Amino acid sequence: MTAIDDSPVRDPDALRADMVRALRDQDAITSEPVAAAFTAVPRHRFAPEAPLSLVYDLHRTVPVKKDEHGLDISVMSAAHLQAVMLEQADVKPGMNVLEIGSGGYNAALIQELVGGEGAVTTVDIDRDIVDRARRCLDDAGYDQVKTVLADGETGVPDGAPYDRIIVTAAAWDIPPSWIKGLDEKGRLVVPLTVRGTTRSIAFDRDGEGLASHSYRLARFVPMQGEGTAKERKAMLRDGVAVQTDDERVPFNTKALNHALDTPRREFWSGAAYDLPDELELYLTLRLSSPARLHASMDIVDSGLVEASALLGVPALVSEDSIAYRTRRENEDTGGFESGVVAHGPQAEALADEYLKLLRLWAQDHRRRGAAVIRFLPGPAPSALPETSVLKRHGVVAVSWH
């Protein structure tokens, strides 16, 4: 159900109509203006080298440029995620919008939303990407969109203030230029990475800072230039890695790898497991020494690490031990029960902290939209909120209700 089947028909107009219907069915598109924009813009014109089956797949990205190692550094984002972010942005006719991270297609969607009286500027640090976006926009008839070559970290002050700023690469921080470039009633939609976990967050101006009640699961290629994240990553063995951007977290690679060779211990919370994206955000921000544990399919198939680590799972680490989330079927907790797998001499202590958070989340915060996310620019205040993460340009503070 995540792909559009184009085997019976390869007419891009028909595929686009199918895509829009599927995006509506999955609640990615919830408004008529966004539906009209997706219907109007010929997505395939922005990826002429790609097969239609890929271009019109709801959940797959389209590669645009790779680095010397063959890793994607620029992609056309999945249609589902683009729709979600545009719904978060709530772009109105006549608005002035800045897009940070060019590809062309998303800028064309925004141009449809702002109409002839509005303005769209799209900026990228990569000359190849800007030139490609310009060609595709002109080819599809969106010559009104302005393309700019610059580091997105600095924004485009010449066109400010903007009613909306939409960032289409994973950002580790929110630079002052983005807040300064927003209108007083403006909105910033950004895939913000906090402790290795990324969410598309719709921030509104809140005094000198930003506040949000809208956050959605998102995966993006990372920002380049000055906004590049400085994450630490350690390979414990082939197919197993841990990563974090928290300098306080100990990474004793040899000891953590040895811990995986010790018997696994399972601990069960008696608490319901569901809404994994909400739970993941809560755990990432509340664990005292957080990292993300990644494991390959071969490692999971061997039984060494649980399948929860395939896309990265919040882990609690010490110098010589590691604990992470798992689940099992349990009708008494509504279908599934949260649990913890732990390895190493501190397994029980780590599991105890982890279990307390699993129970607290299930008891008090088990619903969508329970978090309020704020960004406080400038130096950290003397009294930090309970759940806060220091960034270069400010503090991310999160509370749950």
C-alpha positions, 0 to 999 in steps of 0.5 A: 500500500506504499507504492503506486502500481504503474504496471497497467498504465504508464500515463503520468497524469493517471499516476499522479491522480492515483498518488493524490488519492492515496495521499488523501487516504493516508491522511498526508493530504488533509486540505483542498489547496495541498491536494490541488497543488499535488494534482497540478505539478507534474512530479515526473518533470522534476525527476526525468531520469527516474522510472515513473514507479519510483517517482510516484511511490508515496514513501520512496525518495528519488536520488538526485546526487551522491557523494564520492562514497555513493551515499545520497547527498540530495534527493527528491523527498517522498511525496508523503513527507512533502504533503505532511510538511506542506499541511504543517506549513499551512501556506496561504495565497499571497504569502512570501515563502523561503525553501531551504534545500532545493530540488524544484518540485517542492518549490513548485508545489509551494508556488501553486499554494501562494498563487500568482500574488505570492513569492517563492525563493528556494536556496541550496549550497550546491551549484549542481542542485541549484542549476538542476532545480532551475532547469526543472522549474523552467521546464515545468513552467514555474519560472516565477520561483527564485533560485539562490546559491547560498548556504541555507544556514544564513537564509536569504535576508534580501527577501525577508521577512518570510511568512513561511520558511520550509527546510527540506534537509535534516537540521541539527540546529536553528540558526539566528538567521531563520528566526530573524527572517520570519515575519512576527506571525511567521512559521518555520517548518524544519526537520530538526534532529535532536539526539539522533532523532528527527521530527518535522516540527512546525514552529511559530514565533513565541516572543524571541523564540519558537514554540510548536505543538505539531511534530511528525516523523521525518527522515531527511539527508542532513544539512551541508555547510555551516549547519552540518551536525557533529555526531559521534558514531562508533562501530561496535562490530560489523553491522552494529553501531551506536551514535549520539550528538550528546558529548556526555555519553560514554562510547567505550567501543571495546567494552560495549562490543564485549557487552553484546557477547554477554547473555542478554537479559529481558525486562518487561514493563507491564505497560502498553506498547504503541505509537512508536514514533511518540514513544521514541521521541520521549525516550530519546529526550528523557534517557540520562545517557542516550544513543541510537543503536543500529543493527543490520538485517544480518545481525537481527537475523542472527538473534544478537540484536532485536529488530527494533534496531533496524532503523535505529532504536533509543538506547541507554549506554554506560561505559560497559553496558547497553539497554534498548527497547523491545516488545512482545505480544500481550493482550493484557496491555492492548496487544503489545507490551514494552520491554527492555533488552540489556547486556553487560554488568550494569544491565539491571540498573540501565533496565530499571531506568528504562522501564520507569520511563516506559511506564511513565509514558504509557501512564501519562503521555500515551497519545499523539501530540502530547509534547510541546517543543520550544526553541530558546535562542541564545545562551542557555538560561540559568534555570533550564527546563527539565528536558532540554538539549543544548545546541550551538544557537540555543536550547531545545526544551520539551515538555509533555502534557 
